[in-house]
Amino acid sequence: MTDNLKTKDIPEADRPVEKCLRTGASGLSDAELLAVILRTGSRGENSLNLARRLLESARPEGILGLLHLKGPELRKIRGIGNVKAAEIMCIGELSKRMWRKLARTEVRRIQSGEDLAAFCMEDMRHLEQEEFRLFIMNNKGMLVHEETLFRGSVNASIASPREVYIEALRWQAVSIAVVHNHPAGDPSPSPEDRRITEQLAAAGRAIGIHFADHVIIGDQTFFSFRDWGLIS
């Protein structure tokens, strides 16, 4: 066991940094990857044991749970000060931005609810409050603009057709879709979600802008009103 050893006393073959250089980062466990980022441990434990405790504190999601931990929560963990908390938060944000960039590179043409979900999933599934986003497409279904219209509890008085279509007309939209998230992780539509969707679809028909879809993002899952046949 290496739990109570200083890093320099751990056999070289088992040290996370040396192992990474020898086998590549893909050969490291989650705890070993985190230990490389942390670099040092705390009093009485090495970086690897600190990393294991940190992952344990993020259960049940483990390494994904780190994305939810904020600075004050991280600093409550013994051995995590301001610098380490900042490092962990920055690594999490870098990961989200890389996934976001990858999704936006791979998906530019919006043809289905699945396309919208793929575009937004990694960006929105970890959000702690609801966001309501507008996507504007041209006549070929290519995304030309994305904008967050509202943050907070989404309801019909906030996500009004007037606000949505003013922005759509400003961009001379041919087609639009909207996406919002359910922070609890269940994308099942509420009665209010259904009411918003009906209002947006009706307003789009009235002014001649195609309302393509309303997608709700959950945790690794989504709901598409179009795919479920709830938009005519």
Secondary structure as UniProt FT lines:
FT   TURN            3..4
FT   HELIX           7..9
FT   HELIX           12..14
FT   HELIX           16..23
FT   HELIX           25..27
FT   HELIX           30..38
FT   TURN            43..44
FT   HELIX           47..57
FT   TURN            58..61
FT   HELIX           62..68
FT   HELIX           71..75
FT   TURN            78..79
FT   HELIX           82..106
FT   HELIX           113..124
FT   TURN            125..126
FT   STRAND          131..137
FT   TURN            139..140
FT   STRAND          142..151
FT   TURN            156..158
FT   HELIX           161..170
FT   TURN            171..172
FT   STRAND          175..181
FT   TURN            183..184
FT   HELIX           191..207
FT   STRAND          210..217
FT   STRAND          222..224
FT   TURN            225..229
//
